[in-house]
Amino acid sequence: MFSETIELRGHIIDSLILPKVLDQILTHGANFKIAEINIGKKRADQSFARIEVSAETSEALDELVLRLRQHGAEVAKPADAQLAKAPADGVFPSDFYVTTNQQTFVRFEGKDIEVRPAMMDSAIAVDRKKRTARAVKFFDVSKGDEIVVGHDGIRVVPVQRSTSGTDVFQFINTTIDADEPKSAIIRELGHELQRARATKAKIAIVAGPAIVRTGAGQHLVRLIESRYVDRLFAGNAFAVYDVERALFGTSLGVNPDLAFARGGHENHLRAINTIRETGGISAAVRKKVLNHGIMHACVRHNVDIVLTGTIRDEGPIPGVTTDAVEAQKVMREKLADVTHVLLLAALQHSLAVATMLAPTVKTVCVDIDPSAVNRAVEHQPLQSIGLVTDVEPFLRELAGCIAESDAKPGDRKET
Amino acid sequence: MRELLLCPPDYYGIEYEINPWMSRARGAEAAVAQKQWKELHATLLKLDCQIHLVPPQLKLPDMVFTANAGLTVGRRFIPSNFRHKERAGEAPHFARWMEEHGYEISWLPDDLYFEGEGDALFSGDALFCGYKFRSDIQSHRAVGEMLGCLVISVELVDPRFYHLDTCFCPLPDGAAVWFPAAFDEYGQRAIREHVPELIDVLPEEAMHFSCNAVVIERDIVLPEGAPKLVAALFDRGYTCHELPMSEFIKAGGACKCLTMFMPQRVSA
């Protein structure tokens, strides 16, 4: 969406110039918001209106504004954003502007510069020479960097809700509670993932240990094998649970297929040791030490694995980024081109990822805890679906739907 | 007694083409134009008008159309800013003449096109102003601020009726003669809302510049070729004086274009 603020002055009510301008905006497929209106009190008094006009493309907006100028519309010249220098490395100037994850523009020397990437809870650094603006975290800022302060010259363009009704994310767009039916939605999600795969979109999974512990790993493996996963974000624990399950049949000492298991908790540590000994998950797969499971499927099908650590981790296994700031950087980088994200039973990891997503990323959150689902999807109010459910039936049904319609694509009804 | 400004057609001719009526190839008959202008002059004198003549200038053939000199309200004269460079040279001559005759000159900003009484006509308590082909709507606002009056801006959509006075003629009884198709629908609505009674001119009569009439109380001087309008005006108690205007219509003007009121209104 591109927008411009126009101003109308004069006898715009009596001359019907205001309704004419508003009608023209709509008939050109654009939208408007009346930011301010002042109607003259006496007959000879002139009136004033400030109108924000937004259109799909900058060309359409320019053409429209040119037409509106014929009817007296003047383009309001917004103030440039105020800049202040960062007083020290890692410190923003006071009153720094805090970003949302929406598309944001900064007015600099009379022109709008898009802030890239759109990243929430950041500041905005402006490079005068390159005329660029980027969202920066504390660790990104150096002393003397010019940072936007206050709210002048900032324009935020929220993601628009589609009216087409063909997109499951835009017509469901809610949280499905534990006691509500889910099959139809899961089927739609399956179709959405199929469409995404066909258009070379990037699908990421954020996976929590419950996937392994509930025995849902096999369903995730089916999705990976069918190339529905481009990137896997998880913690050290998830990887270790999966390896333990692959090596010993248990996860954290529990065998999902049996009522009890031999060896108990120690299998967890033995799994870590094995991976450390082989040099990492990829090496374990290469050396045929790790022959099945989710991590194995990821390596075999070239899924990008992004593992990050927490303070409670055992090990960790090689390949886990343990530095928290470094982990944030890696995750942001790996999420930059992602279009679809499934947050599966991984509360902390899901929240971390959700704050890093662009507002256009289609997000599904599945968790047995309703508050976890709500917290994760609130960052993507127009592009998210939450399902309160155990992750195992979700993945089983999703993998089943996809396998079924992949087998007979001609039968699938376009929605 | 109404005071009017006219300009003898000594240098009048079709020397350029800035509206759909003008054709250099066809041209205008100078002798016929002189005769038609003199007849207009004589008719207005007979109607007890005081006529001032601004000296015509070589290479400014359209100076004869004094309605575009500017807008006069009381002793204030707002000179035109002509859109076309061909006519821009007229402005200083008109302004100097008006100043020499005791009028206070109020210039509009240079970047606002405004073509005077041709696009600005009082009806009731409002000044109706046409825009798009010649005047900019932004100039209306400036004129409204200068005069402190209600300005109804109406968009003109037919290039043949490029000035307001070619398609709209207010009458002293509050009604107005108009050719509705010359305005966009918002302009039509705005006029309907502010003018209590409207006399529609048929397309074939509008093509004879019938709306381009000089109204002196109950007398109306208009080009010949509009029998239905003349009958309608007669029914309202007006006396019509129909004049041949063929040579001026070739340049896109007629009786009203050849005349500027001094002033159009005593006050806004």
Boltz contact constraints between the chains, C-beta under 6 A:
constraints:
  - contact:
      token1: [A, 9]
      token2: [B, 141]
      max_distance: 6.0
  - contact:
      token1: [A, 10]
      token2: [B, 141]
      max_distance: 6.0
  - contact:
      token1: [A, 11]
      token2: [B, 150]
      max_distance: 6.0
  - contact:
      token1: [A, 11]
      token2: [B, 151]
      max_distance: 6.0
  - contact:
      token1: [A, 14]
      token2: [B, 152]
      max_distance: 6.0
  - contact:
      token1: [A, 15]
      token2: [B, 152]
      max_distance: 6.0
  - contact:
      token1: [A, 15]
      token2: [B, 153]
      max_distance: 6.0
  - contact:
      token1: [A, 15]
      token2: [B, 190]
      max_distance: 6.0
  - contact:
      token1: [A, 16]
      token2: [B, 186]
      max_distance: 6.0
  - contact:
      token1: [A, 16]
      token2: [B, 189]
      max_distance: 6.0
  - contact:
      token1: [A, 16]
      token2: [B, 190]
      max_distance: 6.0
  - contact:
      token1: [A, 20]
      token2: [B, 186]
      max_distance: 6.0
  - contact:
      token1: [A, 43]
      token2: [B, 150]
      max_distance: 6.0
  - contact:
      token1: [A, 44]
      token2: [B, 148]
      max_distance: 6.0
  - contact:
      token1: [A, 44]
      token2: [B, 149]
      max_distance: 6.0
  - contact:
      token1: [A, 44]
      token2: [B, 150]
      max_distance: 6.0
  - contact:
      token1: [A, 72]
      token2: [B, 137]
      max_distance: 6.0
  - contact:
      token1: [A, 72]
      token2: [B, 138]
      max_distance: 6.0
